[in-house]
């Protein structure tokens, strides 16, 4: 049973921020490059997903929380 599933900056935070940046950037360019950059952005999320799985957390739930936090304007206050 999970006692605390709050989001803590650390493992995977950099990869999530890079993923967000690349996804946003990919929406500004046309063609195959958009797909390639989007795929790379998705691949970066494998690291925090694996960390969640290894710790026994629900990876989908945690990654959704991380995406929401990274989507906020002030990402410096993720804790």
C-alpha positions in Angstrom: 0.0 0.0 0.0 1.3 3.4 -1.0 1.5 5.9 1.9 2.7 9.0 0.0 2.6 9.6 -3.7 3.5 13.3 -3.8 5.7 14.6 -6.6 9.3 15.3 -5.6 11.8 17.0 -7.8 14.7 14.7 -8.5 15.0 11.5 -10.5 13.5 12.1 -13.9 12.7 15.8 -13.5 15.3 16.9 -16.1 14.0 14.3 -18.6 10.4 15.5 -18.1 11.4 19.1 -18.6 13.4 18.3 -21.8 10.4 16.2 -23.0 8.1 19.1 -22.5 10.4 21.5 -24.3 10.8 19.1 -27.2 7.1 18.4 -27.5 6.4 22.2 -27.5 9.1 22.7 -30.1 7.9 19.9 -32.3 4.5 21.6 -32.7 6.2 24.5 -34.4 7.8 22.6 -37.2 6.2 20.7 -40.1 6.8 17.3 -41.6 8.8 14.3 -40.5 11.0 16.3 -38.3 8.0 17.0 -36.0 7.4 13.2 -35.7 11.1 12.5 -34.9 11.4 15.2 -32.3 8.1 14.1 -30.7 9.3 10.5 -30.6 12.5 11.6 -28.9 10.5 13.6 -26.4 8.4 10.5 -25.6 11.6 8.4 -25.3 12.9 10.8 -22.6 9.9 9.9 -20.4 11.1 6.3 -20.2 13.5 7.2 -17.5 11.0 8.6 -15.0 8.5 5.9 -15.9 11.1 3.2 -15.1 12.0 4.9 -11.8 8.3 4.9 -10.9 7.9 1.2 -11.8 11.0 0.3 -9.8 9.7 2.1 -6.8 6.3 0.4 -7.0 4.4 3.5 -8.0 1.6 3.8 -10.6 3.8 5.3 -13.4 0.8 6.7 -15.4 -0.5 8.6 -12.4 2.9 10.0 -11.4 3.9 11.0 -15.0 0.6 12.8 -15.4 1.3 14.7 -12.2 4.8 15.5 -13.4 3.5 16.7 -16.8 1.0 19.0 -15.0 3.7 20.4 -12.8 6.0 21.0 -15.7 3.2 22.7 -17.6 2.9 25.3 -14.9 4.7 28.6 -15.6 6.9 28.6 -12.5 8.5 25.2 -12.9 11.2 26.2 -10.4 8.7 25.5 -7.6 8.1 21.8 -8.4 8.5 20.6 -4.8 
